[in-house]
């Protein structure tokens, strides 16, 4: 990962694939957030473009405060694999919670722990 800082703060999804974020910028019409990106979807139409825009904004905002999101995800997957392998132990409720958490991580990332 690069050491270059990204635009701070939460992003907002606008219409037609527009993604805005960062500090407010003063314009004649008032203060607005800068345009950071435009999501294009040549084949999927407006609904797919909107879904892609919302998904990218949700991922960005979910990573707020995580210094290295890739390492965070890989650590979560390693823990999930350890839960599956029985390395993480606990009595009933602790074990059940760990298994449910591992299943959630795997489902969200789309791979089984240890497959990365």
Secondary structure, DSSP 4 states (H G I P E B T S, - for coil): ---SPPPPS-EEE-GGGEEEEEEEEEETTEEEEEEEEE---TTTHHHHHHHHHHHHHHHHHHTTT-S-HHHHHHHHHHHHHHHHHT-S--SHHHHHHHHHHHHHHHHHHTS-TT--
